[in-house]
Amino acid sequence: MLFLKYLLTWGGIAMIGIAAGILSYDLWLGLRFRVRADEGGTEPLPAAPQVRWRGALGLALLAWGPIVLALGIIVVPSGMAGVRVSQTSGTLAGTLYPGAHFVTPLAENVALFDTRDQLFTTGSVEATAAGKKPEPLNVQAKEGLTLGLAITVRYRLDPKHLDYIQANLPQPVEKEIVPAVVASAWRELVPNYTVRDVFAAKREEVRKRAADIITQKLAADGIVVKEVMLRDIQLPPEYSQGLESLLLKEQENDRMGIETELQEKQVRIAELQAEATKAQQVKQAEGEAQVHVLQAKAESDAMQYTLPLKQKQIEQSKLEAEARKETTVKNAEAQAEAKVIDSKAEMERRKLLAEAEADRIRVTAVADAERMQKEGAILKQNPLLINKIVAERLSDKLQIMMVPADGKFFFANDVLRSMNVSNHAAQAEEPEDQQPK
């Protein structure tokens, strides 16, 4: 934006320069033509040159366009802020912050304000401007004595209230408003305190109250106060001299008092030495008595806390014994119930085993009876199977024996004969309907 402003400005100036150059060139040609005409000669002269007034004037008027546009571009530097001031309406509301802004050319201008922190130090404005050391601010204390205060106020202008500052406050604010407000605040406050209070006893209280007053007053005018510092206080010459003489008298009084104390100490050295042993013994006896008293009191206090503690321990032991007893009874009852349940379960188990064993025996007996009946029927039909069965049963114990050829005295014949007799007897006892047909 700044480059555009400079470009428009120099473009307008260049157009005005070109217009002036055109007029100058045309006038120079006309002047040269007149000189040649005055000199005369046989050669015919060309037509007189015409001055291009209209073109030059048009170019000059056209040059004011970019110049006016450039005048409408305002650049607010960093650390500054501006307020638009109209030629017809006065100060306009709103603040222009750092950057480029456009205003109505030739109808509005911008008043710039420094929004950075500024310092005001007490002293005359002329002395500060001349580079001299600022003089302290003179105020009167409660006794009527004059004090010199070296004060520094750190403040800045509030950018949001710059339109109010421009329209209502005298300019510049840092010279017209701030010094007067600071001086009036201190001169209203200090007469309520004595020199001693301002100098030492209530110095910080005075500074804080003055800072509050200055902050409140300047805030109403759009000025933000950040800090009020009381750097130094110059005491009145009379007070300084009186204070110096008072200090000298106090020093003399202290010296005389020290000498008197030394003399008294020298006189009483013997008495003090004599009484030192007695006082030491008395103190030692008192200390021992206090120790015994404290020990007795401690024992008494300990007994007061010990007895309830022991009583609580006894009650706790009783409760624990009752709890153990109740736990033992419950455990016994639980064990008895468990044993009853176990005995019932054992009885049921034995009963079930007995029933199972009876069923097994019954089934086995039935199976054996059926097997024997079937075997008897088979043996009856095939008597020679008896010899095969006997041979199979005695196979692991069979040995070779020599027997007579006629078969006498052979125990197998007797066994087979007896088995046949028993089978015939059994068949005779069976009912007729069950005998094989």
C-alpha positions in Angstrom: 0.0 0.0 0.0 2.9 2.4 0.8 4.4 1.6 -2.6 1.1 2.3 -4.3 1.0 5.7 -2.5 4.5 6.7 -3.6 3.7 5.4 -7.2 0.6 7.5 -7.5 2.3 10.6 -6.0 5.3 10.4 -8.3 3.1 9.5 -11.2 1.1 12.7 -10.7 4.2 14.8 -10.2 5.7 13.3 -13.4 2.5 14.1 -15.4 2.7 17.7 -14.1 6.4 17.8 -15.1 5.5 16.5 -18.6 2.8 19.2 -19.0 5.3 21.9 -17.9 7.9 20.4 -20.3 5.4 20.6 -23.2 4.6 24.2 -22.5 8.3 25.1 -22.1 9.1 23.4 -25.4 6.3 25.1 -27.3 7.3 28.5 -25.8 10.9 28.0 -26.7 9.9 27.2 -30.3 7.8 30.3 -30.5 10.6 32.4 -29.1 13.0 31.0 -31.7 10.6 31.7 -34.5 10.3 35.4 -33.4 14.1 35.7 -33.3 14.4 34.4 -36.8 11.6 36.6 -38.0 13.3 39.7 -36.5 16.6 38.8 -38.2 14.9 38.7 -41.6 16.3 36.9 -44.7 15.5 35.7 -48.2 14.4 32.2 -47.1 10.8 31.7 -46.5 9.9 31.1 -42.8 7.7 28.2 -41.8 4.4 28.7 -40.0 4.6 30.0 -36.5 4.4 27.1 -33.9 1.3 26.9 -31.8 1.5 26.6 -28.0 -0.4 23.5 -26.8 -2.1 25.1 -23.9 -5.1 22.8 -23.9 -3.1 19.6 -23.9 -0.7 20.7 -21.2 -3.6 22.0 -19.0 -5.5 18.7 -19.5 -2.4 16.7 -18.6 -1.8 18.9 -15.5 -5.5 18.5 -14.3 -5.3 14.7 -15.0 -2.2 14.5 -12.8 -4.1 15.6 -9.8 -6.1 12.4 -9.9 -3.3 10.0 -8.7 -2.0 12.8 -6.3 -5.4 13.0 -4.6 -5.7 9.3 -4.4 -2.2 9.1 -2.9 -3.3 11.8 -0.3 -6.2 9.5 0.7 -3.8 6.6 1.6 -2.6 7.0 5.2 0.0 4.7 6.8 0.0 4.4 10.6 3.5 3.4 11.9 4.1 0.7 14.4 3.5 1.8 18.0 1.2 4.5 16.9 -2.6 4.8 16.4 -4.6 7.5 14.6 -8.0 9.2 14.6 -9.8 10.6 11.6 -10.6 14.3 11.8 -13.1 15.5 9.3 -13.1 19.1 8.1 -16.9 19.2 8.3 -17.9 16.7 11.1 -14.9 17.0 13.4 -13.4 13.9 15.1 -14.8 10.7 13.8 -15.4 7.6 16.0 -13.0 4.7 15.7 -9.3 4.1 15.9 -6.9 3.5 13.1 -4.3 0.9 14.2 -0.8 0.4 12.6 -1.1 -0.3 8.9 -2.5 1.4 5.7 -5.9 3.1 5.8 -7.9 5.0 3.2 -9.5 8.4 4.1 -11.4 10.9 2.2 -8.8 13.0 0.4 -8.7 16.8 1.2 -11.7 16.3 3.6 -10.2 14.2 6.3 -6.8 14.0 8.0 -5.4 11.7 10.6 -4.1 12.7 14.0 -1.4 10.3 15.2 -0.9 9.3 18.8 2.0 7.4 20.4 0.4 4.3 22.1 3.7 2.9 23.6 4.5 3.2 27.3 5.7 6.6 28.3 7.3 8.0 31.5 6.5 11.1 33.3 9.2 12.3 35.8 8.4 15.1 38.2 10.1 18.4 37.3 9.5 21.4 35.1 8.8 20.8 31.5 11.3 23.5 30.5 14.1 21.7 32.5 13.3 18.4 30.9 13.2 19.8 27.4 16.5 21.6 27.9 18.2 18.3 29.0 18.5 19.4 32.6 17.8 17.2 35.6 14.1 17.4 36.5 13.4 19.1 39.8 11.5 17.2 42.5 7.8 17.9 43.1 7.4 20.1 46.1 4.5 19.2 48.5 3.7 20.2 52.0 3.4 17.7 54.8 1.0 17.9 57.8 3.5 20.0 59.8 3.7 22.6 57.1 7.1 21.5 56.0 8.0 21.2 52.3 9.0 17.8 50.9 10.7 17.2 47.5 9.3 14.1 45.8 11.1 12.3 42.9 8.2 10.6 41.2 8.0 8.6 38.0 4.7 7.6 36.4 4.6 4.9 33.7 1.5 5.2 31.5 0.2 4.9 27.9 -2.8 6.1 25.9 -5.7 3.7 25.5 -6.2 3.2 21.7 -9.9 2.6 22.2 -10.4 6.2 23.6 -8.2 8.1 21.1 -11.3 9.8 19.6 -12.3 11.1 23.0 -8.8 12.3 23.7 -8.6 14.1 20.4 -12.0 15.7 20.7 -12.0 16.7 24.4 -8.5 17.0 25.9 -5.9 19.6 25.3 -2.9 18.5 23.2 -0.3 17.2 23.8 -1.8 15.1 26.6 1.6 14.1 28.1 2.4 17.8 28.7 -1.1 19.2 29.5 -2.9 16.5 31.4 -0.5 14.0 33.0 1.7 16.5 34.9 -1.2 18.4 36.3 -3.1 15.3 37.5 0.0 13.7 39.1 0.9 16.9 40.9 -2.6 17.5 42.2 -2.9 13.9 43.4 0.3 14.1 45.5 -0.5 17.6 46.8 -3.9 16.5 48.0 -2.7 13.3 49.6 0.6 14.3 51.4 -0.9 17.0 53.7 -2.7 14.2 55.5 0.6 12.6 56.7 3.5 13.8 58.7 7.0 14.0 57.3 8.0 11.0 59.3 5.1 9.0 57.9 5.9 9.9 54.3 9.6 9.4 54.7 9.6 6.0 56.5 6.6 4.8 58.6 3.9 4.9 55.9 5.8 5.4 52.7 4.4 2.4 50.8 0.8 3.3 52.0 1.2 6.8 50.6 2.5 5.6 47.3 -0.3 3.1 46.9 -3.0 5.7 47.7 -1.4 8.2 45.3 -1.2 5.5 42.6 -4.9 4.7 43.0 -5.9 8.3 42.8 -3.8 9.0 39.7 -5.0 5.8 38.0 -8.6 6.7 38.7 -8.3 10.2 37.4 -6.3 9.4 34.2 -8.5 6.4 33.4 -11.5 8.8 33.0 -9.5 10.5 30.3 -8.5 7.3 28.4 -5.0 7.1 29.9 -3.9 3.7 31.4 -1.5 4.0 34.3 0.7 1.0 34.8 3.0 2.0 37.6 3.6 4.9 40.0 7.1 5.0 41.5 8.3 7.1 44.5 12.0 7.1 43.8 13.3 9.6 46.4 12.2 12.1 49.1 14.1 15.2 49.9 13.6 16.3 53.5 13.2 20.0 54.4 16.5 21.7 55.5 15.0 22.5 59.0 13.8 18.9 59.5 17.2 17.6 58.3 19.1 19.9 60.7 16.8 19.0 63.6 17.1 15.3 62.7 20.9 15.6 62.6 21.0 17.4 66.0 18.6 14.8 67.4 20.8 12.0 66.1 23.9 13.7 67.7 22.1 14.0 71.1 21.0 10.5 70.9 24.5 9.4 70.2 25.8 11.4 73.1 23.1 10.0 75.3 24.0 6.5 74.2 27.7 7.2 75.0 27.0 8.5 78.4 24.6 5.7 79.1 27.3 3.2 78.1 29.9 4.8 80.3 27.5 4.8 83.3 26.7 1.2 82.7 30.4 0.3 82.6 30.9 2.1 86.0 27.9 0.4 87.5 29.1 -3.0 86.2 32.5 -2.4 87.7 31.0 -1.6 91.1 28.7 -4.6 91.1 31.1 -7.1 89.8 31.9 -8.4 93.3 28.3 -8.5 94.3 27.4 -10.3 91.1 30.2 -12.8 91.6 29.0 -13.5 95.1 25.4 -13.9 94.1 26.2 -15.9 91.0 26.8 -19.1 92.9 23.7 -18.6 95.1 21.5 -17.8 92.1 22.9 -20.8 90.2 22.1 -23.1 93.1 18.6 -21.6 93.5 18.0 -21.9 89.8 19.3 -25.5 89.8 17.0 -26.4 92.7 14.1 -24.7 91.0 14.9 -26.5 87.8 15.0 -29.9 89.5 11.8 -29.2 91.3 10.2 -28.2 88.0 11.5 -31.4 86.4 10.0 -33.5 89.2 6.7 -31.6 88.9 6.7 -32.2 85.1 7.6 -35.8 85.5 4.8 -36.3 88.1 2.4 -34.4 85.8 3.5 -36.5 82.8 3.0 -39.8 84.8 -0.5 -38.5 85.9 -1.4 -37.6 82.3 0.0 -41.0 81.2 -2.2 -42.8 83.7 -5.2 -40.9 82.5 -4.6 -42.1 79.0 -3.3 -45.6 80.1 -6.3 -46.7 82.2 -8.9 -46.1 79.4 -6.5 -47.8 77.0 -6.2 -50.9 79.2 -9.9 -51.0 79.8 -10.4 -50.9 76.0 -7.8 -53.7 75.6 -9.7 -55.8 78.2 -13.0 -55.2 76.5 -11.4 -56.1 73.2 -10.0 -59.3 74.7 -13.4 -60.3 75.9 -14.9 -59.6 72.5 -12.2 -61.6 70.8 -12.8 -64.6 73.3 -16.5 -64.4 72.6 -15.9 -64.3 68.9 -13.5 -67.3 69.1 -16.1 -69.2 71.3 -18.9 -68.5 68.8 -16.6 -69.4 66.0 -15.7 -72.7 67.7 -19.4 -73.6 68.3 -20.3 -72.8 64.8 -17.4 -74.9 63.5 -18.5 -77.8 65.7 -22.0 -77.6 64.5 -20.8 -77.4 61.0 -18.6 -80.5 61.5 -21.5 -82.4 63.1 -23.7 -81.5 60.2 -21.0 -82.6 57.8 -20.6 -85.9 59.6 -24.3 -86.5 59.6 -24.4 -85.7 55.9 -21.4 -88.0 55.3 -23.0 -90.9 57.3 -26.2 -90.5 55.3 -24.3 -90.4 52.1 -22.2 -93.5 53.2 -25.5 -95.4 54.1 -27.0 -94.5 50.7 -23.8 -95.5 49.0 -23.7 -98.9 50.8 -27.4 -99.5 50.2 -26.9 -98.8 46.5 -23.8 -101.1 46.4 -25.8 -103.8 48.2 -28.7 -103.5 45.8 -26.3 -103.5 42.9 -24.5 -106.6 44.3 -27.9 -108.4 44.8 -28.9 -107.5 41.2 -25.5 -108.7 40.0 -25.8 -112.0 41.9 -29.4 -112.5 40.8 -28.5 -111.8 37.1 -25.4 -114.0 37.4 -27.4 -116.9 39.0 -30.0 -116.6 36.3 -27.3 -116.6 33.7 -25.5 -119.6 35.3 -28.7 -121.5 35.5 -29.5 -120.9 31.9 -25.9 -121.7 30.9 -26.0 -124.9 32.9 -29.4 -125.9 31.5 -28.1 -125.3 28.0 -24.9 -127.2 28.7 -26.8 -130.1 30.2 -29.0 -130.2 27.1 -26.0 -130.2 24.8 -24.1 -132.8 26.9 -27.2 -135.0 26.9 -27.3 -134.8 23.1 -23.5 -135.3 22.8 -22.0 -137.3 25.7 -18.6 -137.2 24.2 -18.2 -133.5 24.9 -17.6 -134.4 28.6 -14.3 -136.0 27.6 -13.4 -132.8 25.6 -14.2 -130.5 28.5 -12.2 -132.6 31.0 -9.3 -132.6 28.6 -9.4 -128.8 28.2 -9.7 -128.2 31.9 -6.7 -130.5 32.6 -4.7 -129.5 29.6 -2.1 -127.5 31.6 -1.7 -130.4 34.2 -2.0 -133.4 31.8 0.8 -135.9 32.0 1.3 -139.2 30.1 0.3 -142.3 32.1 0.3 -146.0 31.4 -3.1 -147.7 31.9 -4.3 -151.3 31.2 -5.7 -152.0 27.9 -9.0 -153.0 29.2 -9.5 -149.6 30.9 -9.9 -150.8 34.4 -8.7 -148.6 37.3 -8.9 -145.5 35.1 -10.5 -142.7 37.2 -11.9 -140.9 34.1 -14.3 -143.8 33.5 -15.6 -143.7 37.0 -16.0 -139.9 36.7 -17.9 -140.1 33.4 -20.0 -143.0 34.8 -21.0 -140.9 37.8 -21.8 -137.9 35.7 -24.1 -140.0 33.5 -25.9 -141.4 36.5 -26.5 -137.9 37.9 -27.8 -136.6 34.5 -30.3 -139.5 34.3 -31.5 -138.7 37.8 -32.0 -135.0 37.0 -33.9 -135.8 33.9 -36.2 -138.1 35.9 -37.0 -135.4 38.4 -37.9 -132.8 35.7 -41.6 -132.5 34.8 -42.7 -134.4 31.8 -43.5 -131.2 29.8 -39.9 -129.9 30.1 -38.2 -133.2 29.1 -36.9 -133.4 25.6 -39.1 -135.2 23.2 
